Amino acid sequence: MLNQYSYTVTDRFLRYVQIDTQSDPDNGAFPSSEKQKDLSRLLVSELLEMGIHDAAMDENGYVYATIEANTDKKVPVICFCAHVDTAPDCSGTNVKPIVHKDYDGHDIQLPDDADQIIRVSDYPYLKTQMGKSIITASGKTLLGGDDKSGVAIIMDLANYLQSHPSVQHGTIKILFTPDEETGRGTEKVDLNRVGADFGYTLDGGELGSFEDETFSADSAKLRVHGVIAHPGYAKGKLINALKIVGEILAGLPKNEFSPETTSGREGFVHPVKIEGIAEEASIDFIVRDFITANLAKHETRLKSIAEGIIKQYPGVKLDFTVKEQYRNMKEILQQYPEVAENAIKAYKNVGLTVTNEPIRGGTDGSRLSFMGLPCPNIFTGMQAIHSRHEWIGISDMEKSVEVLVELVKVWEENA
């Protein structure tokens, strides 16, 4: 077996994606799938082998570890975070990663399903990888770049710092979380155990991207209480809740207000689940906007649409509930400008042009920021996530490792 110091970020990534860590949004346990711990246990073993002696997994599947400072300066403690689970949207069982060396710029037909073709027209970022090596899955599963690329990059950073003591840095904390894809990634995290001042998630896309702004997010539920009667004697009595929720969905705007009709800084309301019977049925929505105050406006509009339909049916009742999910990390990060400034300096020091755009989504960093750990997001290179077309450029992962090494140096130099 190779010594940990001999592994590359690619070696690590290829190994990690073959471990099934798909989370389960319908399971209320934590973590939502025990198999996530299979990767977490491996990560602890590898960190211990590197000489990081406090590496451990807790009962909830979180991995905590510390790379001790090797400078006399008082440097803020920095945490690097990634999540071990893969999305429920697409199978993560029996992932077969394929390395395509010297990519030639053509469409890629995946071998295990000829209908799965990664087309340059669909993913123009492929053009940046010509002559380089990329990794795909085989066509039956997702790849797992989200977020095992982030995991591999952080592990490779740890390996580099452990094997290059000449690189001066403060205390570095490592955090690997379960269940990010179910929205529960920070639910049971112990920030006292993390013990960091600032953090960075490794959960971003294209080379050079740096993200310090996310959606603010709520969930909303519409529950319709119909009027039930025996269907054989229902004339003039039965009011079917399932049909009413169908009317509510049909009553939503067709050319706005939805993810398929918005982009940039526009928010949306998105139905994600319907369930019920004739007597009672419900619709679950997610509500998103970059301006937190706009969430209430979207929710009021949604409720008004539903109430306009409900009032046509005497005896039918509507319940409407809203639950906060996460908030725009920019609200916190703007109070600590050095977190972004140091990252951008590290990008530039390694020759990258920084692309700073808001995320039309969220990361563990969204919640961590509001929990007291300001935490923007750094690129890994992952593309076409949550799908069989998922792919990643090896050079992008390698460059991300280079950014992290430079970033810990920048924090030390600025202390």
N, C-alpha and C positions, 0 to 999 in steps of 0.2 A: 504493500500500500504506500502511495506517495505521502510524503510529509505534507502537512497543511501548507507550508510555505511554497510548495511546488505547484499547487492548484492555481489556475487562472480563473478570472471571473466567468469565463465561458464554461470551464469544467464544472464550476459550482452550479451555474444556471442549468446546464444540461442534467445534472444530477437531481436538482430540486424539482424541476418540472415533472419528473417521472413519479413523484410522490403525490398521490391524490389527496388534495386538501380542500375539496369543494365544500363550501358552507351551505347550510340548509335554513332558509328563512322561515320555514314552517315548524321548526323545532325550537321550543322555548328554552331548551337547556343551554348551558354555556360551558365551553364553546358549543356551537350548534351542531358540530360533527366532531366526534372524538378523533377522527383520522387527521385533523389538523395538527394534533399533537405529535404525529409521526415525524413531521418535518421539524417541529420545534425541538423535539428530543435530539434529532440529528444536529441541529444548529448548536445546541448546548455542548454536545460531544466535540464538535469541531472547534468551538471557541475555547473549551478547556484544553484541547490539544495544542492550540496556539499559545497557551500560557495565560489565558484570561481566567483567573482562578475563581472569580465569583459568579461566573456564568451559571444560570439556573432557570428552570421553567417552573412556574407556580401551578397551583391546582386548576387554574382557569386557562392554561395554555400560553400565557405571556412569557416571553423570554427576556430576561434582564441581564446585562453584563456591563462591566466597567473596564475601559482602557485607562490605566493610571497616567496622570500627568508626568511629564519628564522635563518640566521647566520650573524655574523658581518664581516666575511671574504669576500674579493673581489673575488667571484667565477665567472668564465665565465658563460654566460647565455646559457642554453642548451635547445634545442627544440626536442620534440618527435613528429614524423609525421606518419600518416597512411592515406590510401585513403578509401573513403566510397563507391565507385562504384564497381560493379562486372563486369566480362568480358562479352562482346557481344557473345562469342563463344557458350554459353549454357544458357538456360533459367534460370532466377532468380525470376520468378513469382511463388508465392505460395510455397516457400521453406518450407519443413516439416523436421526440424532437428530431428534426433533420437539419443538418448544417449544409447550406448551399454556398459553397466556396466560389469566390470570384464571380459574383452575381452578374449576369450579362444584360440586365435591363429588360428582359422579356417577362410576359405573364408566367406565373408558376402554377402548374396543375399538380395538385396534391395527390400522392400515389394511392392512398387508401380509399379515395372517393373522387372519381374523375370529374364529378360535377362541381367540385370545390376548386375554383381557379382564383388565385390572387392576381387581380388585373391591375396593371399600372394605371389604367384610366380611373380605377376606383381608389387607388392608393398612390397618388403621384409622389409621395415622399420616397417611394422605392427608387426614384431616379437618383436620389442622393447616395444610394448604396452601390451604384455600379462599380464593379471591380473589387468590391468588398465582400465580406461573408455575412450572410443573414441566416436566421434560424426560424423555421416554421414548425408547425405540427404536421401530422400525416394526412389530415383530412377528416378524421372521425371525432376529434376533440378540439377544445381550445388548446393553446400552447401553455398559458400560465405566466406569461410575461408580466401580467398584472396580478400579483406584484412580486413574483419570484425574481424578476430582474432587480428590483429594489433590494430584496433580501441578499441576492448574490453580490451586488455592488457594495453593500455595507459590510458583508463578510470579507470581501476582498480588501476593503479599506482596513478592517481590523487586522487582517493578515499582513498588509503592507506596513502598518504602523508597528506591529509587533516585530517585524523582521528588519525594520529600518529605524532604529532608535535615534539616529541622527536627526530625524524630523522632529522639531520641537513643537509640542502641543500641550494644551491643558487637559483636564480630565474629560474623557469622551464616554458618553453613555450610549448603550445599544438597547433598542426596544423593538421586539417583534410581536405584533398583535394578531390575534385571531379575529374572525368575523367582521372585518371591515366591510366586506361586500353585503352583509346583512344590515349594515348601519349600526352595528353594536360594538365596533372595534375598540372603543375606549370605555365601555360600560363598566368593566371591573379592573381597569388599570390602576396600579398603585403609584401615583406620582411622587409620593415620598420616597419610595424605593428607587424610582428613576433618579430623582435628585438633581435635575438639570435646570439651568436658567433659561435656555432657549433650545429649540429643536428644529429639525428639518425632516420632512417625510421624503422618501425616495419613491415617488408614485406618479411621476410625470411622463410625458411623451417625447416629443421631438428634441433632438440635440439642440442645446442652447436655451430651451424653454425654462423659465423661472416663474412660479405662480405664487402670488401672495394675496390673491383675492378669489373668493369662491361665492357660489350662491348662498343666500340664506334660505333655510328650508323648513317647511312644516309638512305634516301629514294631516289629511282631513278625511273624515268618514261621514257619508250620508247614509242614514238608515231609514228605510221606508216601512211603516207598519200598515199593511193593507187590511182589507176586510175579508175574512175567510168564510166560506160556506161550502156545503157539499156540492161538488160540481154537477151532480144530477139535478139539483134544485137551486141552482145559483143565480138564475135570471133575476136581475134587479137587485142582487145582494152582494155577489162576489166582486171585490176590487183587487186584482192581482198585483201584488207588490213587484213581482218580476217584470211585468209589463211597464210599470211606472218607472222603474230604474232605467229601463230601455228608453223611455221617453226623455228622461233627464239626460242621458248620454246623447240622444239625437238632438236635444235642445242646446248642446254646447256649440259655441261659435265654430264655424268650419274653416275660416281663413285667418284666425288669430287665436291667442289664448292657449295654444297647445305647443308641445315640443316640436312637432313636425312642421309648424308654421312660424317658428321664431328662431332667432339667432342673435349673436352679439350679446348685447346687454339686456335683451328683452326677457321678461319672466314668462312663466306659463303655469297652467294647471293641467295635470295629467292623470287620467284614470288608470289604475294599475291592477285592480282586482274587483271582481263582482262575485258575490255569493248570496245564497238565500233560497227561499221557497216561496210559494204563492202568498203565504201569510206575511212574511217579513223578508226583506232583501236589502243588501247594502252595497255601496260602491266605496272603495278606498281610492283616495287621490294623493298625489304628491303636489305640493305647491312650492314654486321656486321663483326667486328674484334676487338681484344683487342689492337692492335697497330693501332693508328689512321691513320698513313701514309699508311697503307695497304688498307684503304678504296678506295683511288684513284686508286690503282692497280687493285682492284676487278672491279671497275667501268669502267676502261679502257678496261679490258678484256671483260666485258659484252658488251660494245659498239662495240668492235671489232668483236665479234660474230655476232651481229646484222648487222653491216655494210657489213660483208662478205656475208650475205644472201641478203641484200637489193641491192647490186651491180649487182645481177643477173636480176634485174627488172628495166630496163630503165624507167624513169619517176616517179618512186616511191621515196618519200622523207622520211627521218628519223629525228625526233627531239629527243634529249636526254638531260634530265635535272636531276640535283641532288640537294637535299635539306638536310641540316644538321638536324639531329634529336637530338642526345645527344652524349656526349663524356665520355670516361672512367674516372670515378671518382677518380681513383688512381692518375691521373695526378695532382689533387688538394690535395688529402688527404695525399700524401707523404710529402707535405709541412707543415703538422700539425700532426706529429706523435703521439702527446698526445691524439688525438681523438680515435685512435685505441688502444693505450696502456692502456688508462683508461677503455675502454670496455673489453679488454682481462683480465685485472686485476679483474674486476667485475665478469666475467664468472668464473675465477679461485676461487675467494672468495666464490662463492656459490657451488663449487665442480664440475664445468663442465670442460670437456676437450674441448678446442676450435678447431673447424674445420674452417680453413680460405681458402676458394677456390673462384675463380672468378665466377661471375654470367654470365651465357650465356644469357644475357638479360640486362634490365635496370630497374631502379626504379626512383621514383620522386627524390631520392637522387642524381642520376646522374646529373640531371639538376640543382638541388639546389646547388650542390657543385660548379658548374661553375657560378652560380648566386651570389656566395659569402657566402653560408652556407655549409661548408664542412659537408658531411652527409653520413656515411656508413650505413650498413643495419644489423639489428638484427633479429634473428629467432623468429618465432611464433609457429612453429609446423605444419603449413599447408602442406597438401600433395595432390597429384593428382589434382592440381588446374585447373580451367576452364573446368571441366568435371563432369559428373554425379557421378563419383567415388570419388569425393573429400571427404576427411576426415581429422580429426585433433584429436590429443591426448590431453585430458584435462590437464594431468600433464605437458605437454610441454608448454601450455599457462601459467599455474601457475608458472612454472620455469622461463618463460620469465619475468613475473611481478617481481619475486624475483631478477632477473638480473638488471632490471631497478631501483629498490629500491637501490640495492647495487651500481649501477653506479652513481646515484646522490650523494651518500655518498662518493664515491671515488673522484669525482670532488671537493667536499667540503673539504675533507681531504688533497688533494694535492694543494689547493689554498694557 
